[in-house]
């Protein structure tokens, strides 16, 4: 497996140039998608309408939308912990077309997509009325105020009252990280990769997109570097997509995949209560916390 990985050529990052006129990676745009006997072009209005209309038969609504910038990954690419998730959720109304500070947000998103910002929650940047400026202390204080008990609910109900405003992904991550933050006394340093990079309210039959090639390379490189991989959701899909991932030893899962808390108590090995897991493959809680 390692020899094959060493021979891999790093693909071009398909997310360069993403902006409000181009919210879809160029390689994905107009990719032909076959569904039953119908053919659609990915990103077309017909495709979006079909996916969302087709889901009306289900209790869970897909809500596929390209009105927000894609989020294929976030965090520190040099982290020792890679988390494999499913898809970014519904776009935050404050960060969609027509929002009052999308000009600032597109710069932030581009920096994340090119791995120039390690934190999805913009730890070292501030968005205010004068644009973007460096001020990590002010922004960290703002986040801490938002996530101190009742303020989180207040923020969700009245986001405009908080300045600077974090992307909605910051809210999701801080909620999921709460127990881990208490365990290690700081923000965990992790890198998230989404199976499907575009916003949708729920999961659906995700198409096979050309942009996956880059995300696949990121996962394979992490495996080559023996990083800890946490498969948060849909391991069967990830196994089909990433050769060797199923047999990769240094990986963990979540006990509760419906509520993906990143906490010591929610992390487990596959078949943890079985003797099938060899002793050398088991990571202790202390081992995990050191990697965070």
URJO-V697518 format. One record per pair of residues at least 6 apart in sequence whose ideal C-beta (glycine too) atoms are under 7 Angstrom apart, sorted by sequence separation. I is the first residue (numbers start at 1). GAP is how many residues later the second one is. D is the distance in Angstrom with one decimal. If there is no record, write none. Layout:
i=I gap=GAP d=D
i=I gap=GAP d=D
//
This chain:
i=40 gap=6 d=5.7
i=41 gap=6 d=6.3
i=55 gap=6 d=5.8
i=93 gap=6 d=7.0
i=111 gap=6 d=4.3
i=145 gap=6 d=5.8
i=146 gap=6 d=6.2
i=159 gap=6 d=5.6
i=181 gap=6 d=6.4
i=239 gap=6 d=5.6
i=254 gap=6 d=5.7
i=271 gap=6 d=5.8
i=32 gap=7 d=5.9
i=33 gap=7 d=4.7
i=40 gap=7 d=3.9
i=55 gap=7 d=4.2
i=95 gap=7 d=6.9
i=125 gap=7 d=5.8
i=126 gap=7 d=5.7
i=155 gap=7 d=5.6
i=181 gap=7 d=7.0
i=222 gap=7 d=6.2
i=231 gap=7 d=5.9
i=238 gap=7 d=5.9
i=239 gap=7 d=4.4
i=112 gap=8 d=6.6
i=117 gap=8 d=6.9
i=180 gap=8 d=4.9
i=269 gap=8 d=5.1
i=32 gap=9 d=6.4
i=33 gap=9 d=5.3
i=108 gap=9 d=7.0
i=125 gap=9 d=6.7
i=126 gap=9 d=4.5
i=146 gap=9 d=4.6
i=15 gap=10 d=6.0
i=40 gap=10 d=6.2
i=52 gap=10 d=5.6
i=95 gap=10 d=5.3
i=124 gap=10 d=6.5
i=177 gap=10 d=6.9
i=196 gap=10 d=4.5
i=256 gap=10 d=5.9
i=14 gap=11 d=4.2
i=30 gap=11 d=4.5
i=31 gap=11 d=4.3
i=51 gap=11 d=5.6
i=52 gap=11 d=6.4
i=177 gap=11 d=5.8
i=195 gap=11 d=6.4
i=255 gap=11 d=5.2
i=14 gap=12 d=6.9
i=30 gap=12 d=6.8
i=52 gap=12 d=5.9
i=124 gap=12 d=4.6
i=126 gap=12 d=5.7
i=254 gap=12 d=5.3
i=269 gap=12 d=7.0
i=14 gap=13 d=5.0
i=29 gap=13 d=7.0
i=30 gap=13 d=6.7
i=51 gap=13 d=4.9
i=123 gap=13 d=5.9
i=126 gap=13 d=4.9
i=254 gap=13 d=6.7
i=255 gap=13 d=5.1
i=269 gap=13 d=6.3
i=28 gap=14 d=5.6
i=29 gap=14 d=5.2
i=33 gap=14 d=6.3
i=108 gap=14 d=5.7
i=125 gap=14 d=6.8
i=197 gap=14 d=6.3
i=28 gap=15 d=6.7
i=252 gap=15 d=4.9
i=253 gap=15 d=5.7
i=48 gap=16 d=5.4
i=123 gap=16 d=6.6
i=146 gap=16 d=6.1
i=252 gap=16 d=6.6
i=71 gap=17 d=4.1
i=108 gap=17 d=6.3
i=122 gap=17 d=6.5
i=123 gap=17 d=6.5
i=252 gap=17 d=6.4
i=253 gap=17 d=5.8
i=235 gap=18 d=6.8
i=24 gap=19 d=4.5
i=229 gap=19 d=6.7
i=142 gap=20 d=6.6
i=231 gap=20 d=6.2
i=223 gap=21 d=6.5
i=229 gap=21 d=6.6
i=264 gap=21 d=4.8
i=267 gap=21 d=6.2
i=121 gap=22 d=6.5
i=142 gap=22 d=6.1
i=193 gap=22 d=5.5
i=220 gap=22 d=6.6
i=223 gap=22 d=7.0
i=228 gap=22 d=5.5
i=229 gap=22 d=4.3
i=230 gap=22 d=4.9
i=231 gap=22 d=5.5
i=232 gap=22 d=5.5
i=43 gap=23 d=6.3
i=68 gap=23 d=3.2
i=104 gap=23 d=4.6
i=143 gap=23 d=6.4
i=219 gap=23 d=5.2
i=67 gap=24 d=6.0
i=226 gap=24 d=5.8
i=228 gap=24 d=6.9
i=233 gap=24 d=5.4
i=264 gap=24 d=6.5
i=107 gap=25 d=6.0
i=139 gap=25 d=6.1
i=193 gap=25 d=6.1
i=216 gap=25 d=6.3
i=223 gap=25 d=5.4
i=264 gap=25 d=6.9
i=65 gap=26 d=5.7
i=101 gap=26 d=5.9
i=193 gap=26 d=6.4
i=216 gap=26 d=6.0
i=219 gap=26 d=6.9
i=63 gap=27 d=5.8
i=68 gap=27 d=5.9
i=104 gap=27 d=6.0
i=143 gap=27 d=6.9
i=147 gap=27 d=5.0
i=233 gap=27 d=6.8
i=68 gap=28 d=4.9
i=104 gap=28 d=5.5
i=232 gap=28 d=4.9
i=67 gap=29 d=4.6
i=212 gap=29 d=6.8
i=67 gap=30 d=5.0
i=143 gap=31 d=6.9
i=252 gap=31 d=6.8
i=249 gap=32 d=5.0
i=128 gap=35 d=6.0
i=128 gap=36 d=5.5
i=69 gap=37 d=6.6
i=127 gap=37 d=4.5
i=230 gap=37 d=6.9
i=74 gap=38 d=5.8
i=77 gap=38 d=4.7
i=126 gap=38 d=4.9
i=127 gap=38 d=6.9
i=195 gap=39 d=6.3
i=69 gap=40 d=4.5
i=24 gap=42 d=5.9
i=76 gap=42 d=3.7
i=195 gap=42 d=6.0
i=23 gap=43 d=4.8
i=75 gap=43 d=6.4
i=195 gap=43 d=6.8
i=75 gap=44 d=6.7
i=122 gap=44 d=6.4
i=75 gap=45 d=5.7
i=121 gap=45 d=5.4
i=23 gap=46 d=5.7
i=74 gap=46 d=3.5
i=23 gap=47 d=6.6
i=120 gap=49 d=5.1
i=121 gap=49 d=3.6
i=120 gap=50 d=6.5
i=18 gap=51 d=5.9
i=18 gap=52 d=6.5
i=121 gap=52 d=6.3
i=120 gap=53 d=6.1
i=15 gap=55 d=6.9
i=15 gap=57 d=6.3
i=228 gap=63 d=5.2
i=94 gap=65 d=5.5
i=94 gap=71 d=6.0
i=95 gap=72 d=5.7
i=95 gap=73 d=6.7
i=188 gap=74 d=6.5
i=92 gap=75 d=6.6
i=92 gap=76 d=3.4
i=20 gap=77 d=6.4
i=183 gap=81 d=5.5
i=20 gap=82 d=6.3
i=179 gap=82 d=6.0
i=180 gap=82 d=5.0
i=180 gap=83 d=5.3
i=176 gap=84 d=5.9
i=179 gap=84 d=3.3
i=176 gap=85 d=5.7
i=177 gap=85 d=5.4
i=20 gap=86 d=6.1
i=176 gap=86 d=5.1
i=179 gap=86 d=7.0
i=19 gap=87 d=5.5
i=18 gap=91 d=6.7
i=18 gap=92 d=6.3
i=18 gap=95 d=5.9
i=74 gap=95 d=6.4
i=15 gap=98 d=3.9
i=16 gap=98 d=6.4
i=71 gap=98 d=6.5
i=13 gap=101 d=6.7
i=190 gap=102 d=6.9
i=189 gap=103 d=6.2
i=188 gap=104 d=4.1
i=184 gap=105 d=5.4
i=88 gap=106 d=5.8
i=183 gap=106 d=6.0
i=83 gap=107 d=5.4
i=85 gap=107 d=5.7
i=87 gap=107 d=5.4
i=83 gap=108 d=7.0
i=85 gap=108 d=7.0
i=86 gap=108 d=6.8
i=87 gap=108 d=6.2
i=91 gap=108 d=4.5
i=184 gap=108 d=5.5
i=81 gap=109 d=4.6
i=82 gap=109 d=5.1
i=83 gap=109 d=4.9
i=84 gap=109 d=5.6
i=85 gap=109 d=5.2
i=86 gap=109 d=5.3
i=87 gap=109 d=4.1
i=90 gap=109 d=6.4
i=79 gap=110 d=4.9
i=81 gap=110 d=7.0
i=85 gap=110 d=6.9
i=86 gap=110 d=6.9
i=89 gap=110 d=6.8
i=79 gap=111 d=5.4
i=82 gap=111 d=6.5
i=88 gap=111 d=5.1
i=90 gap=111 d=4.7
i=79 gap=112 d=4.4
i=89 gap=112 d=6.5
i=180 gap=112 d=6.5
i=76 gap=113 d=5.5
i=87 gap=113 d=5.7
i=77 gap=114 d=5.7
i=75 gap=115 d=5.5
i=76 gap=115 d=5.7
i=75 gap=116 d=4.1
i=87 gap=116 d=6.1
i=75 gap=117 d=5.3
i=86 gap=117 d=5.6
i=73 gap=118 d=6.8
i=74 gap=118 d=5.0
i=73 gap=119 d=6.0
i=73 gap=120 d=4.7
i=73 gap=121 d=6.6
i=72 gap=122 d=5.6
i=71 gap=123 d=6.3
i=72 gap=125 d=3.4
i=71 gap=126 d=6.5
i=70 gap=127 d=4.7
i=70 gap=128 d=5.2
i=68 gap=131 d=4.9
i=66 gap=132 d=6.4
i=64 gap=134 d=7.0
i=65 gap=134 d=5.2
i=65 gap=135 d=6.9
i=64 gap=136 d=4.4
i=63 gap=137 d=5.6
i=82 gap=137 d=6.8
i=62 gap=138 d=5.2
i=63 gap=138 d=3.2
i=62 gap=139 d=6.0
i=63 gap=139 d=7.0
i=72 gap=139 d=6.8
i=61 gap=140 d=5.3
i=62 gap=140 d=5.4
i=82 gap=140 d=4.6
i=61 gap=141 d=6.2
i=60 gap=142 d=4.4
i=62 gap=142 d=4.8
i=73 gap=142 d=6.7
i=72 gap=143 d=5.9
i=73 gap=145 d=6.9
i=82 gap=145 d=5.6
i=84 gap=145 d=6.5
i=81 gap=146 d=6.8
i=84 gap=146 d=7.0
i=80 gap=147 d=5.4
i=81 gap=147 d=4.9
i=82 gap=147 d=5.0
i=83 gap=147 d=4.7
i=84 gap=147 d=4.9
i=85 gap=147 d=4.9
i=86 gap=147 d=4.3
i=80 gap=148 d=6.1
i=84 gap=148 d=6.1
i=85 gap=148 d=6.1
i=86 gap=148 d=5.5
i=55 gap=149 d=6.4
i=81 gap=149 d=6.5
i=83 gap=149 d=5.6
i=51 gap=153 d=6.1
i=84 gap=154 d=5.4
i=42 gap=165 d=6.2
i=42 gap=167 d=6.8
i=33 gap=174 d=4.8
i=31 gap=178 d=6.1
i=31 gap=179 d=6.2
i=28 gap=181 d=4.9
i=28 gap=182 d=5.9
i=27 gap=183 d=4.0
i=28 gap=183 d=5.1
i=27 gap=184 d=5.7
i=25 gap=186 d=4.5
i=14 gap=197 d=4.5
i=14 gap=200 d=5.5
i=13 gap=201 d=5.8
i=11 gap=202 d=4.9
i=11 gap=203 d=5.1
i=11 gap=206 d=5.5
i=10 gap=207 d=6.1
i=8 gap=209 d=6.5
i=81 gap=210 d=5.2
i=80 gap=211 d=4.5
i=81 gap=211 d=6.1
i=8 gap=212 d=6.3
i=5 gap=215 d=5.4
i=5 gap=218 d=6.7
i=6 gap=218 d=6.9
i=5 gap=219 d=4.1
i=2 gap=222 d=6.1
i=1 gap=243 d=4.6
//
